Amino acid sequence: MAIASLKEKTTLKLELDAGTVNGKQKVKSKSFNNVKTDATDESIHEVATTLAGLQQNDLLNVKRVEETLLTEE
């Protein structure tokens, strides 16, 4: 039995430096929904770095979060 996959949703997640608490780094996350599912990694990263420039905290990581539907064919 074959399985088909369909990308349903893509989210851009910024992880920002929120300082340290008790010697451990605190990370603040901001997510942006409604990203085109066919957007390239390069374009998502470019947008993320631009958005990071508008944030108060420094950018630590850029994540692409995808939701994929798996169905039997």
C-alpha positions as CSV (number, residue, x, y, z in Angstrom):
1,M,0.0,0.0,0.0
2,A,1.4,3.4,-1.0
3,I,1.3,6.5,1.1
4,A,0.8,9.9,-0.3
5,S,1.9,13.1,1.5
6,L,0.5,16.5,1.1
7,K,2.0,19.6,2.8
8,E,-0.9,21.4,4.5
9,K,0.7,24.2,6.5
10,T,4.1,25.9,6.9
11,T,5.0,28.1,9.8
12,L,8.1,30.3,10.3
13,K,9.4,30.2,13.9
14,L,12.0,32.7,15.2
15,E,13.8,31.8,18.4
16,L,15.1,34.9,20.2
17,D,17.6,35.4,23.0
18,A,15.6,36.4,26.1
19,G,18.7,36.5,28.4
20,T,19.7,34.1,31.1
21,V,17.8,32.9,34.2
22,N,19.7,31.0,36.9
23,G,22.6,30.4,34.5
24,K,20.4,29.0,31.7
25,Q,19.6,30.7,28.4
26,K,16.0,31.7,28.1
27,V,14.5,31.5,24.5
28,K,11.5,33.5,23.4
29,S,9.7,32.2,20.3
30,K,7.6,34.0,17.7
31,S,5.7,32.1,15.1
32,F,4.3,33.4,11.8
33,N,1.6,31.4,10.1
34,N,0.3,31.3,6.5
35,V,3.7,30.8,5.0
36,K,3.4,29.4,1.4
37,T,4.0,25.6,1.5
38,D,6.2,25.9,-1.6
39,A,8.4,28.7,-0.2
40,T,12.1,27.9,-0.4
41,D,14.3,27.6,2.6
42,E,16.4,30.6,1.4
43,S,13.4,32.9,1.1
44,I,12.1,31.9,4.5
45,H,15.5,32.5,6.1
46,E,15.7,35.9,4.3
47,V,12.3,37.0,5.7
48,A,13.2,35.7,9.1
49,T,16.4,37.8,9.3
50,T,14.5,40.8,8.2
51,L,11.8,40.2,10.8
52,A,14.5,39.6,13.4
53,G,15.8,43.1,12.8
54,L,12.4,44.4,14.1
55,Q,12.6,42.5,17.3
56,Q,14.0,43.7,20.6
57,N,15.9,40.4,21.2
58,D,18.7,38.9,19.1
59,L,17.9,36.1,16.7
60,L,19.2,32.6,17.8
61,N,17.6,30.2,15.4
62,V,15.2,30.1,12.4
63,K,12.9,27.1,12.1
64,R,10.5,26.0,9.4
65,V,7.7,24.0,10.9
66,E,5.6,21.9,8.4
67,E,2.4,19.9,8.8
68,T,2.0,17.1,6.3
69,L,-1.1,15.0,5.7
70,L,-0.4,11.3,5.1
71,T,-3.0,9.3,3.3
72,E,-3.3,5.8,1.8
73,E,-3.5,5.6,-2.0
